[in-house]
Amino acid sequence: MSTTLLITGAANGIGRTTADLAQARGMRVIRSDLREGDVAADLATPEGRATLVAGVQAIAPNGIDGVITCAGLLTSDTTSASLNYFGSVDVLEGLRPLLLKSATPRAVLVSSRMAYAGAEDSALVEFYLAGNETAARARAGDLAARVAAQTESRLVNQRTPVAIYASSKVAIARWTRRAAVSPDWSGSGIIVNAVAPGFIETAAGLSLLEHPVRQQVVRDMHPQSIGRYGRPEEVAELLLWLASPANSLMVGQVLCIDGGTEALERGDSHW
């Protein structure tokens, strides 16, 4: 029987590449994105997440084998604050009953190299992990306003503009670690992991390189040991392996796929 995967953010970037590759390999792929796919839903809202869960239940009432949550924004604003964290975690929580119907259920989240960049806001991270979306959006709004004020006064802190995005990815990494080893997830047979991509040459990523200042920020924040940035298909291969029955023992890991950025920055300090 064919593997059934839900992939969010499947209209572009890593999500689309992963969905295309899975389909080419004979898997049944349920695609979701904001305005297109098998289930169109705005995962930045609770209503949109409920729409996605209901849509997947209607399409695959007998269960799904995996969920890969690629939906997300590179921006730092209140929309990304909701989408990047709650658009993954709430969707997984809602789809857990369908995953439990599979013999080999897998869940894979997308964190980021920014999860270990030290640019997060600790208060926002805690609001995420507490499941308090209202407070998280309020805190994100405060951070965004601070960026606007700093820009107006020409005193921009280079870390502050990415704090909302970075915080969501730190929270994803921590949720993955905590949930993966809990009774509800690996204790019930659902293997959970995450990937932490570095700079990937998607359309959204490449657009950052068109601006000379942002281009330099990208270079500063993503040192490479292999002399190039990553490609979406490279991340897709890892995502599909993590979501496959072949991954039977790796649990609760956040795997860096970043061309050496993490190793260059942290060395062996965390060992």
N, C-alpha and C positions, 0 to 999 in steps of 0.2 A: 504494500500500500504506500502511496506517495506521501512524503512528508508535507505537512501543512504549516506554513509560516506566515505570521503577520509581520509586516514591516511598515513602521510609521516613517513619515518623512520620505515617502517613496517616489515623489515627483521629481526630485533633483538630488544632486550631490551623492554622498555616500549611500543614502537610502535607495536612490534609484539604481545605482550601480549594483548594489547588493541584491535588490529585487530582480534585476535583469539576469544576474549571474545565477541566482537560485532557480529562476524559471528555465533558463537554458539547461540546467542540470536536471530538469524533470520534476522539480518540486512544485507543489501547489502554493502559490503566493497570493496572499490577501494584501493588497496595497492600500495604504491610507495616506492622505495628505489633506491640506487645508481645503482645496477646491476640486480635487480629482482623485481618482482611484476607485477601488471597490467600495470603500466607505470614506466619503469626504466628511471631515470633522475638524473643528477648531480645537485643538488640544490645549490651547491656552486658557480655555474656559471649562468649568465643571460640566456644563451642558454638553460641550463638544466631546468630552471624554466619555460621558454617558452614552452619547450617540455612537461613538466608536465601539464601545463594549457591546451595545445592543446589536449593532450591525454585524459584528463578528459572530455573535451568538446565532444570528439568523443565517449567516452564510455557512458556519461550521458548527452546527448544534452537537455534533458527536465529538467535538474537541479539536484542539490545535496542538501541534508538537513544539512550536517555538514562537517566541516574540522577540523581535529586534527593534529597539526603540531608537530610531535615527532622527526623529523630528526634533528640531531645535533651531535657534537663531544665534548668530555670532554677535548680535547687538547686546547692549547693556541697558535695558529699559524694563518697564513693568510687564510688558508682554512676554519678553524672554524670561523674566523671573518666574512667570507661571508656566510657560511652555517647557523650558529646559528641565525643570525638576518635576513638577506635578504632571506634566504631559507624558512623563515616563512612568513614574512611580504609581500614580493613581490608575493609569491604564493597566499596568501589571497586576495591581491589586484586584482590579475589576475582572481581569481575565484569568485569574488563578483557578477558578472552578473549571474553565475549559482546558487549561493546561493539565489539570489533575486527571483528565480523561485520557491523556496520552500515556503510552508505555515508557516514553523517553522524553519527558518535557524539559525544555530549556528556555531560559530568559537571558537576554544579553542587552545591556544598557550601554549608552555612549557617554563617557565622561570626556576628559580632555587633558592635554598637556598642562592646561591652566589649573588643573587640580593640584599640581605640585609646584606652582609658581609663586606661592606666598602672596597672592594678590586678592584673596578672598576677604569678605567682611564677616567676622565671626558671629555677629548678631543675626545676620541674614541666614547664615548656614544653620544656626540653631532653630530659626523659624521654619526653615524647610524641614528639618528632621523631626520637628514637633508636629508637622502636618498642618501648620497654621498659614494657609495661603493668604488670608487677609492681612496678617501682620507682615508676611514676606513681601507682598506687593507694596505695603505702606513703606517698609524699610527701603525697598528698591526705588520707590518714588523719591524718598529723601536723598538717597545716593545720587540719583539722576539730577536732582535739583542742585546738589552740591557741585556736580560736574559743570552744570550750566553756569553757576555763579563763578566758579574758578575760571571758566573759559572767558566769561565777560571781563573778569579782572586780570586776565592773562597770567594767572597763577595755577596753571593746570598741573595737577599731580598725575604723572604718567600711570600710576597704579589705579587711581580712582575710576577712570572710565571703564575699566574692565572688571571692576569689583563684582558687579551683579552677575555677569557671565561666569566669572571664576567661582563665585560662591555656589552657583547652581551645580557646577561640575564637581566641586569638593563634596557637596551634599550627595550627589549621585554616587560618588566613590564610597562615601561612608555608609550610605543606605545599602549599597551592594554588599559591603563587608558584613554589615549587621544582619541583613535579611537572609543572605545566602546560607548562613549556618543555623538559622532558626528552625523550629519545628514546622512552621508554615511553608517553608521553601525546601531546602535540602532534606529536612526531616520528613517531608511529604513526597520526596523524590524529584522535586523541581530543582535543577541545577542552575544557579545564577552566577553570572560573571559580568564584567564590564571591560571595555577597551578605552584607552586614553590616547587618541590620536594627537600627533603634533600638527604642524601646518600641512594641510592637504590641499592639493591643487584642484579644488572644486570651483565652480563658477563664482560662488560667494567668496571663497578664499582668494582667488585670483583678482577679484575686484579690489581687494585691499592693496594689492601691489601696484595698482594704477595711480595711487596717491603717493607722492614722494615721502611725506612724513610717515604715513602708515606703513609704507614699504620698509622704512628703516626700523620702525617699531617691531614689525614682523621679524626682521633679521636679528634684532637684538634679543627678542624673546624666544626665538626658535633656532639656536645654534645647531648645526648639522655636522655629523662626522662622516656622512656618506656623500656630501657635496651636492645634495639636491633635496627638494621637498617630496612629500609622499603623494601617491596617486590614489584615487578612490578605490580602484580595483584591488589594491594591496590591502586596504582596510576591509574590503568586502570579503576577501578570502578568510581573514581571521574571524570576522563576525560569523560567517557560515560554519566554520569549523566549531566555534564555541556553541553554536546552536544545533549541532549535529549529535547523533548518538555516539560518534567517535570520541567526543569529549565526555568521558564517563567518570573522571576523577578530579578534574580541576573545578574547584568550588570557591567562590568569593574572591576571585582575583581581579585586579584592575591592571590590565596588560597594556603597557606603553608601546605604542607603535608610532615612533616619532623620529626615526632616522638618527637616533643617538642623543637627542636633546636631554632626556632624563639622566642618562649616564654621564653626559658632559657636565650637567649642572650639579648633580648630587653625588656623583662618584660612588664611593662605598660608605658614605656617611650614615646611611640607615641600616647598615649591617653591623 
